[in-house]
Amino acid sequence: MVKDILAAIDAEIACLEHAKALLSASGAVVAKLKPGRPAKLVAVEAPKVQKARKSRKTSADRRERVRQAQIKRWAALKGASKANLNATVAPLPKAKKRAAKAV
C-alpha cells in the first residue's frame, strides 16, 4: 500500500515537473523514453524564425538605364501604332445635326 502511494506521488511530481518545464523560459521538456522508465529532461530549442530578405536597391545609374530603355520601347510602340492607324483606319464622317422639333 505504501508503494502504491509513493508511485502515485512520483507520477504527480513527474507531471508537475513537465508542466514547469513547459512554462519556464529555459525550454526544458520532460520526455519519457519508454513506459516504466523514469522521466528524463530533454532540452528543446525554439524554432529559428527566418528574417525577411531585404530587397536590393538599384543604383541611380541602373535606374536611368532602365528608364531610357522604357522610353525607347514606348517610342517604338507609339511610332508603330501611329503608322498602322493612319494607313488602315479612315476618319469617321461627322454626324449631321438634327433640327429641333417644333412643339
Beta strands, then each sheet from edge to edge (+ up, - down):
strand 1: 28-31
strand 2: 40-43
sheet 1: 1+ 2-
end
